[in-house]
Amino acid sequence: MTTRKADVLIIGGGSIGLSCAYYLLKLGRKVTIVDSKEVAKGSSAGNAGHIVPSHIIPLAAPGIVPTALKWMLDPKNSPFGMKVSLDPKYISWLLQFALACNESNVQRAIPPLNSLGQLSAKNFAQMIAEEKFDCHYQEKGLLFLYKTEDAFAGGKHEADLMQKHGIPVDVLDKAALHQREPAAREDVIGGVHFTGDAHLNPALFLKLLADRVRAMGAEIFENTPVTGFDVADGKIRAVKTGAGDFEADQIVLAAGAWTPAVAHDLRLNIPVQSARGYSLTMSATKVMPSHALILGERRVAVSPLGNLLRLTGRLELSNLDTTVSTKHIAGIERAVREYIHLDEKLDIHETWAGLRPTTPDGMPIIGRSSRYRNLIFATGHAMLGLSLGPGTGQVVAEIVQGANPAFDLSPLRAERFW
Ligand SMILES: Cc1cc2nc3c(=O)[nH]c(=O)nc-3n(C[C@H](O)[C@H](O)[C@H](O)COP(=O)(O)OP(=O)(O)OC[C@H]3O[C@@H](n4cnc5c(N)ncnc54)[C@H](O)[C@@H]3O)c2cc1C
């Protein structure tokens, strides 16, 4: 078997792995990427494409468990689902998640999510301008639509909290909302507009990023799954793959929802649970929304992507399985029809499923491993793996270089779970 030498080896060429590659190459490092499938696809290509520095409240927050249970009483329309399994790792993840749904977890998560979100948004704008990426990037904010007073009140409450942390937001009454978003149906009663957010076509962006890192000199091995490791003296000596072994100075583990399976061979228990979601993408409709939207009560995302419209939704604690559910795709379309004007007949191009790599406390895992000195984690970004990509890429490159990272990364260390 061939043994190849690498400077920095990145396992996984999704949003996170490619962003790490880009910032490492900019610092003059040599980069090799191995991916079990194709790069630039992973769990991001069909996602909503929202770049959301406003999302500073973690998934594990007070009230989420009862809300999720209530949703599950209406399986046809529920934005949430979960597999039934007695796997001890799954049960332990659920318990850890339930225990983290408290105010102190929210307070702990806000500073790193805020810093990483702001850094990432700044890096997106800079990278897209510098590299001239044509990917329908729009700095038009993210608009939440509400149909009930209760949900609107909840939205305003969250907006208040976020404003206190410096997130720009406009609260819109019915008239202001309809003026700002003419695609909204008459019975939408108000909205909250996070004006610092943005959106883009994620498949186009990732393809351009992959092409760029190739052009900058990255070596990319596709259809090359990592199958094991040789370790000795607190170091990974070799990464084993179908294409032979790689000996690398530094290794970045960015395998998204597959991270626990890869880390298992290192005898590391990384509590990342996959959370499946779906999207459907169609030709532009007659009344295209002019903003990226979230439908407040239904938790469905809407993304105008140039001459395409994408609807995205559901969060299901799942196996590593990307089978598309036509039932849930239909549920997403039904929900969107309640909020915006959609053509009666849609010209659907693609239906898709992807896996969010979700941690029990709702924060990503970024940092150097305490067990293997040449291993760095970059995973667990859950619903924000596109949005937080370029920020993660920058701080991972800083860790590899031994430089001070842009902000305090200690709350994001994997060791918080052990
Ligand atoms: C419906 C839906 C909508 C979403 N909307 C948004 C959004 O609007 N904004 C946002 O920020 N995020 C969104 N997300 C979340 C986002 O898509 C994920 O957080 C993101 O894809 C995670 O990126 P990643 O690079 O960590 O993982 P991935 O993109 O999944 O990449 C992991 C890579 O690792 C590879 N791999 C797996 N196993 C191995 C192995 N053994 N060896 C080598 N390689 C391996 C895989 O092939 C894959 O290419 C959404 C997710 C879903 C499902």
The ligand as an SDF file (V2000), in Angstrom:
LIG
                    3D

 53 58  0  0  0  0  0  0  0  0999 V2000
  -32.4170   20.8590    5.6980 C   0  0  0  0  0  0  0  0  0  0  0  0
  -31.1770   21.5500    6.1780 C   0  0  0  0  0  0  0  0  0  0  0  0
  -31.0940   22.9400    6.0850 C   0  0  0  0  0  0  0  0  0  0  0  0
  -29.9800   23.6080    6.5640 C   0  0  0  0  0  0  0  0  0  0  0  0
  -29.8670   24.9660    6.4070 N   0  0  0  0  0  0  0  0  0  0  0  0
  -28.7560   25.6000    6.8310 C   0  0  0  0  0  0  0  0  0  0  0  0
  -28.5810   26.9830    6.6300 C   0  0  0  0  0  0  0  0  0  0  0  0
  -29.4300   27.6520    6.0620 O   0  0  0  0  0  0  0  0  0  0  0  0
  -27.4510   27.5810    7.1020 N   0  0  0  0  0  0  0  0  0  0  0  0
  -26.4930   26.8550    7.7500 C   0  0  0  0  0  0  0  0  0  0  0  0
  -25.5150   27.4310    8.1800 O   0  0  0  0  0  0  0  0  0  0  0  0
  -26.5950   25.5250    7.9100 N   0  0  0  0  0  0  0  0  0  0  0  0
  -27.6990   24.8780    7.4720 C   0  0  0  0  0  0  0  0  0  0  0  0
  -27.8150   23.5350    7.6340 N   0  0  0  0  0  0  0  0  0  0  0  0
  -26.7740   22.8160    8.3640 C   0  0  0  0  0  0  0  0  0  0  0  0
  -25.5540   22.5480    7.4910 C   0  0  0  0  0  0  0  0  0  0  0  0
  -25.9580   22.0180    6.2440 O   0  0  0  0  0  0  0  0  0  0  0  0
  -24.6110   21.5860    8.2210 C   0  0  0  0  0  0  0  0  0  0  0  0
  -24.3300   22.0940    9.4820 O   0  0  0  0  0  0  0  0  0  0  0  0
  -23.3140   21.4610    7.4310 C   0  0  0  0  0  0  0  0  0  0  0  0
  -23.5480   20.8010    6.2140 O   0  0  0  0  0  0  0  0  0  0  0  0
  -22.2490   20.6950    8.1980 C   0  0  0  0  0  0  0  0  0  0  0  0
  -21.0740   20.8250    7.4540 O   0  0  0  0  0  0  0  0  0  0  0  0
  -19.8610   19.8360    7.6790 P   0  0  0  0  0  0  0  0  0  0  0  0
  -18.7950   20.2300    6.7390 O   0  0  0  0  0  0  0  0  0  0  0  0
  -19.5730   19.7270    9.1310 O   0  0  0  0  0  0  0  0  0  0  0  0
  -20.4760   18.4120    7.2720 O   0  0  0  0  0  0  0  0  0  0  0  0
  -20.8240   17.8780    5.8100 P   0  0  0  0  0  0  0  0  0  0  0  0
  -21.2170   18.9890    4.9230 O   0  0  0  0  0  0  0  0  0  0  0  0
  -21.7930   16.7660    5.9820 O   0  0  0  0  0  0  0  0  0  0  0  0
  -19.4310   17.3170    5.3160 O   0  0  0  0  0  0  0  0  0  0  0  0
  -18.8490   16.1740    5.9140 C   0  0  0  0  0  0  0  0  0  0  0  0
  -18.0470   15.4650    4.8540 C   0  0  0  0  0  0  0  0  0  0  0  0
  -17.3540   14.3730    5.4780 O   0  0  0  0  0  0  0  0  0  0  0  0
  -17.3430   13.2930    4.5630 C   0  0  0  0  0  0  0  0  0  0  0  0
  -17.0960   12.0300    5.2710 N   0  0  0  0  0  0  0  0  0  0  0  0
  -17.9580   11.2860    6.0140 C   0  0  0  0  0  0  0  0  0  0  0  0
  -17.3540   10.1840    6.4880 N   0  0  0  0  0  0  0  0  0  0  0  0
  -16.0890   10.2110    6.0350 C   0  0  0  0  0  0  0  0  0  0  0  0
  -14.9680    9.3230    6.1620 C   0  0  0  0  0  0  0  0  0  0  0  0
  -15.0340    8.1630    6.8570 N   0  0  0  0  0  0  0  0  0  0  0  0
  -13.8120    9.6510    5.5420 N   0  0  0  0  0  0  0  0  0  0  0  0
  -13.7040   10.8090    4.8220 C   0  0  0  0  0  0  0  0  0  0  0  0
  -14.7380   11.6620    4.6660 N   0  0  0  0  0  0  0  0  0  0  0  0
  -15.9000   11.3850    5.2700 C   0  0  0  0  0  0  0  0  0  0  0  0
  -18.7170   13.3600    3.9000 C   0  0  0  0  0  0  0  0  0  0  0  0
  -18.7610   12.6730    2.6540 O   0  0  0  0  0  0  0  0  0  0  0  0
  -18.9190   14.8640    3.7580 C   0  0  0  0  0  0  0  0  0  0  0  0
  -18.4980   15.3440    2.4880 O   0  0  0  0  0  0  0  0  0  0  0  0
  -28.9290   22.8470    7.1520 C   0  0  0  0  0  0  0  0  0  0  0  0
  -28.9990   21.4740    7.2050 C   0  0  0  0  0  0  0  0  0  0  0  0
  -30.1000   20.8120    6.7080 C   0  0  0  0  0  0  0  0  0  0  0  0
  -30.1380   19.3160    6.7510 C   0  0  0  0  0  0  0  0  0  0  0  0
  1  2  1  0
  2  3  1  0
  2 52  2  0
  3  4  2  0
  4  5  1  0
  4 50  1  0
  5  6  2  0
  6  7  1  0
  6 13  1  0
  7  8  2  0
  7  9  1  0
  9 10  1  0
 10 11  2  0
 10 12  1  0
 12 13  2  0
 13 14  1  0
 14 15  1  0
 14 50  1  0
 15 16  1  0
 16 17  1  0
 16 18  1  0
 18 19  1  0
 18 20  1  0
 20 21  1  0
 20 22  1  0
 22 23  1  0
 23 24  1  0
 24 25  2  0
 24 26  1  0
 24 27  1  0
 27 28  1  0
 28 29  2  0
 28 30  1  0
 28 31  1  0
 31 32  1  0
 32 33  1  0
 33 34  1  0
 33 48  1  0
 34 35  1  0
 35 36  1  0
 35 46  1  0
 36 37  1  0
 36 45  1  0
 37 38  2  0
 38 39  1  0
 39 40  1  0
 39 45  2  0
 40 41  1  0
 40 42  2  0
 42 43  1  0
 43 44  2  0
 44 45  1  0
 46 47  1  0
 46 48  1  0
 48 49  1  0
 50 51  2  0
 51 52  1  0
 52 53  1  0
M  END
$$$$
